[in-house]
Amino acid sequence: MSDGRQPHLDALAMGLMVGLCALWGLNQVAAKVANAGISPVLQAGLRSAGAVLLLLGWSRLRGISLFRSDGSLPAGLAAGTLFAGEFALIYWGLEFTPASRAVVFLYTAPFVVALSLHLLVPAERLTLLQGMGLVAAFAGLVLAFGDSLTLPDSRQLIGDVMLLGAALMWGATTVLIRTTRLAAISPGKTLLYQLGVSAILLPLASFLLGETGIRDPSALAWASLAGQIVIVAFASYLTWFWLISRYPATRLSAFSFLTPLFGMLFGALLLGERITTGLMGAMVLVAAGIRVVNRR
């Protein structure tokens, strides 16, 4: 491809995406542990702030300039605002609807990416069969979490709409990075926009939502937050933006359906949470769907 992108995912990209989804699933468990002492939206803001410091230090050691003028500022600020809004809506929406129900609505985001990039970027277009693979992967998610999908009451409906809004923001962030000046800058600078803006906006959102803030957290809660800063917000997000800069975003996004399944599995292993009977079937459906989306 003329811009240096790979037209298909290779073994490296697929392996990294499975690893990232496992990390993001484990992060769901880490966030629950930290929630005992630090309010969730504030926790996300502190995570971004800590990762900004790591990113600045890492860039300085590698001689990477993050502040050179390159015309990416408007798109970068927009991406950071969408990123912060996504997290605020997720945590606010969870006040109205159960997490198992919220997952199904949140993971409509890959469809936002697929449809948008199908229309905007010829190289990202999926065939009908690949589109059916994306639907099959989503069906696996519904199989795992579908026992919570009863008709909503008025309170749950509010939460459902919030999670759909978060999915729209998540998908829009990926599309923005793929189709604007952000596609041509370093992954580190793209990450700086997201972390920097969210480090400012999320603590403000926490205050406006009336969160209790830091409420006598344990050493385990602080350790959980530190792990999220180093492993998730810094290392895994930097890897994700590197992948977006080199591979088709639609095909990468299909792997995200694995994240809540890993979260369910780690929750059972580490927190003793219940595993639904559909998990194994869901894993098979998601894997089959990802395979079809990434067929040549």
N, C-alpha and C positions, 0 to 999 in steps of 0.2 A: 504494500500500500504506500502511497506517495508520502504520507505523513509519518512513516516509520511504524505505524501500528500493525499488530499482528491480526490477520483476518479471523483467526480461530483461537480458541484457548488451547495451549499446549499443556503438557503434564505439570510443568512448574506452576502455571496459573491455576490449574485445577487443584493441585495439592495445597497451594497457599490459600485458596478460597475455602477449602474444607477446614483447614487449620484456623482461619479467621472466624468462620462460623462457630467452630467449637469454642474459641476464646470468647466470642460474643455471647454464646449460650452460657458459658461459665460466669461471664460478667453479670448475668441476671441473678445468679446466686450470690455473687459478691455484693451487688447492690442491695439485696435483701438483708444481708448481714450488716452492712453499714447503715441501713435505714433505722436500725435500732437506736443509733445515736446521732444521726445526721439526716435532716429532712431531705427528701429525694431530689427536688429541683436545686436546692442549694448544693447538694452533693455533686450533681452534674456540673454546676458552675465551678466548684472547687476543683473538680477533676480536670476541667478545661484549663483553669488557671495554672495548676501544677504542671500540666503537659506543655503549656506555653513556655515555661522556664526550661524544661527539658529540651524542647525543640530549638530554642534560641542557643542553648549551650551546644547541642549537637551540630547545628548549622555553623556555628563559629569554629568548632574543631575541624569541620570539613571544608571550611572556606567558602561556604554557600551564602550568597547575599540574598536576604529576604526582603530588603527594603528599597531595592533599586526600582525606579519608575519604569513600568512596562505596560501601562494601560489597563491593568487587570483590577484596579481598585473598585470600580462600581460593581462589577460582577462578583468580586471577592466579598464585599460587604453584603451583597444580596445573598450569597451562599451562606455566609455566617449567620445572617438573620434568620434564614430558613432553617438552618441547623438548630439554632436556639429555640425557635418557635416549635419545631418538631418535638423537642424534649419537653418543653413546657406543656404542650397539649397532651403528650403521653401521660405525664405524671398527674396533670389536672384531670384528664379523662378517667384515670384509674380511681379517682374519688367517686365516680358515678357508675362504673361498670367493672365486673370482675376481670382479673388479668387473663384468665383463660378465654374469655370472650373477646377481650381487647386485641389479643394476638391475631385473630382471624381478620379483623378490620385493618390492623396496622400493616399486615403483610399483603395488602393489595398494592403496595408501593411498586413491586416489580412490574405490575401491569401499567402503571403510570410511566415508568421508564421505557418499557417495550413499545407502547403505543406512541409516545412522544418521539422517540428516536426513530421509529419506523417511518414517521412522517417527515422528520427533520434531517436525518442522516442516512443516505442510501446504503452505506456500508453496514448499518446496524439493522437492516430490514430482516425480519424473520419470515420463513415460509409458513404456509398454513399448518403443516405438520409440526413445525417448531412452536408455533403458537399453541397448538394442542398440547405440546409437551409442557408449556408454561402452565396451562390450565390443569394438567394432571398433577404437577407439583403442588399447586395451590389446593387441589382436591385432597392431597395427602395431609396437608395442614388442617383442613376442615375435618378430616377423619380423626385426627389426633385430638382436636379441641372442640369438635362439633357438638359434644354433649351439652355444652353451655349455650348453644344457639337456639334458645327458645324465643318466642315473640317478646320484644323488650317492653318494660314499663316505661313511663315517661322519664324516669331518672336514668335508666340504662340507655335510652335513646339519645340523651344528651351526651353521655360518654361515648356511645358508638360514633356519633357525628364528630366528636373531638378526635377520636382515633383515626377516622377517615381523613380528617384534616391533617393530622400528623403524617399519615401515609402519603398524602398529596405533597406535603412539604419535603418529605424524605425523597420521593421520586423526583420532585422538581430540582432538588439540590444536585442530584446525580446528572440530570439533563443539563442543568446550567453549567456544571463543570465540563461536560462533554462538548457543549456547543458554543462556548464563549471563549474569550481570551484565556480563561483558566486552563483550557486544554493544552496551552502552549507553555505554561510556566512550570516551575519545579513542583513536585508533590509536596515538598516542605512548605512552600509559600502558600499553596492551596490549603494545607492543613492549618497554617498560621491564621489565615482569614477565619476559618471556622472556629478554631479554639479561641482566638482573641475576641471575636465578637460575642461568642457564647459565654466567655468568662465575665463579660460585662453585663450582658442581658439576663442571664439565668439567675444570678443572685438578686437582681431587681425583680424578676418574675417571682422568685421565692418570697420576697417581701410582700408583693402585691397579692399573692395567693394566701397570705397569712400563715405561712409555715412557721413552725416553732424554732427552726434553725438548728444549731448545735446543742443537743440536750444530753450532756454527760455521756459521751460515747466511750466505749470500752477500747482497750488496746486492739482487740480483734477488729472493731469497726474502723479504727485508724489504719490498721494493716490492710484491710479490705480496700479502703479508699486509695492507699498508696499503690496497691496492685493495679487498681483501675487506671490510675494516672500513668504509671510506667508502661504497663503491658497493653492496655486497651486504648486509652486516649492518645498516647504517643506512638508506640510501636505498631499496633494493629491498624490504626487509622492512616499512618504514614504508608504502610504497605498497601492498604486499600486504594489510596490515591495514586500510588505508583502503578497499580494494576489498571486503574481506569485510564491512566495516561498511555497505556500500551496495548490494551485488549478491548474488545467490544463490550461496552457497559451493559447492554441488554443480557448478554450471555453470562456475565459475571453476576448480575443481579438475581438470576435464577437460583444461584446457590444460597441466597439469603433465606430461602424457605427451610434450610437446615437449622438455622439459628434457634428458633423456638423449640425444635425437637431436641437439640443438644441441651437447651435450657431445662426442658422437662426431665431429661435423663440425668443431668447433673443435680437437679433439685431432688430427685429420688435418691441418688447415691450419697449426697452430702447433707441434705436436710430432712431426709425421710419423707419426702412428699410423695403423693400418690401418682402412679403411672397409669394412664388410661389404657384400656384394652386395645385401642386402635394404634398404639405407638409403632409397633413393628410393621404393620401394614402401611402406616403413614410413611415410615422411612423408605419402604420399597417404592411407594408411589412417587415420593419426592425424588428419589435417586433416578427412577425411570424417566421422570419428567425432565430432570436436568440433563440426562443423557440425550434425550430427543432434542432439547433446545440446542445442544452443542454438537449435534451431528453435522458432518460436513456435507 
